């Protein structure tokens, strides 16, 4: 199988001098290796293949490490069909600004006011980072604190994240390789955080007192109320 015979950086053009054939255990072959030189370097191609991720010497040449012949290496080359690149502003308080790198995965939480109560809610899970500031090859570090990260999302999630940035604060957490997708129903508000249980105000039903009217009679100059009940009139 073909392996790289030296370290290559992102964006380097691949030449036949950069690879060599070696024996590799048949049972341990990756799925996207190259055995045929004509497949790796096709004739009449529009241009060379370019390195998509930094490589090391004697690492197998995988299709995921290279562009198609003539295709330039760039941010769009990292997007799967139907996906979009969306940039998120980050800072010291974002949770990931100091250590996140391209090809990491993150969960995104939104914090804002819901019905007058401060609430934090998980809005996106296991989103792939394809760029940090201006760096977008695997393992490339920008150094210091990142100012922006770019994630690969569907058009619908572009709208969700745009609305989230406009209406609250975004916090991110780094996801481990085997963490999987987080539940969608994670939500914590101030009352839940502090264990505050709001007392239910019970409103007592209004007691309506039925008005009763009694007949009156004159006795000399006095008017005396009798115990004879009569219909009330306004």
Order of alpha helices (4+ residues) and beta strands (2+ residues): beta-beta-alpha-beta-beta-beta-beta-alpha-beta-beta-alpha-beta-beta
